[in-house]
Amino acid sequence: IAVKWIINYGFNKLKLHKINLGVIKDNVPAINLYKSLGFITEGKMKEEVFYKGKFHDFLSMAIFNRN
């Protein structure tokens, strides 16, 4: 899975402390995937993204390198 590869590369090769992502709040399958990988929700921006004719809330998510 690409997201796992990105996390591994970011933490192990680039020595990042934190990886951020953003996702439309209605994209529940993606949010569940990110949570299963260890991401947490850090914030919500109301009506931030205009997509398919309407505004959507946007979630900011992050995972921290605990090694």
Secondary structure, DSSP 8 states (H G I E B T S, - for coil): -HHHHHHHIIIIIS--SEEEEEEETT-HHHHHHHHHTT-EEEEEEEEEEEETTEEEEEEEEEEE---
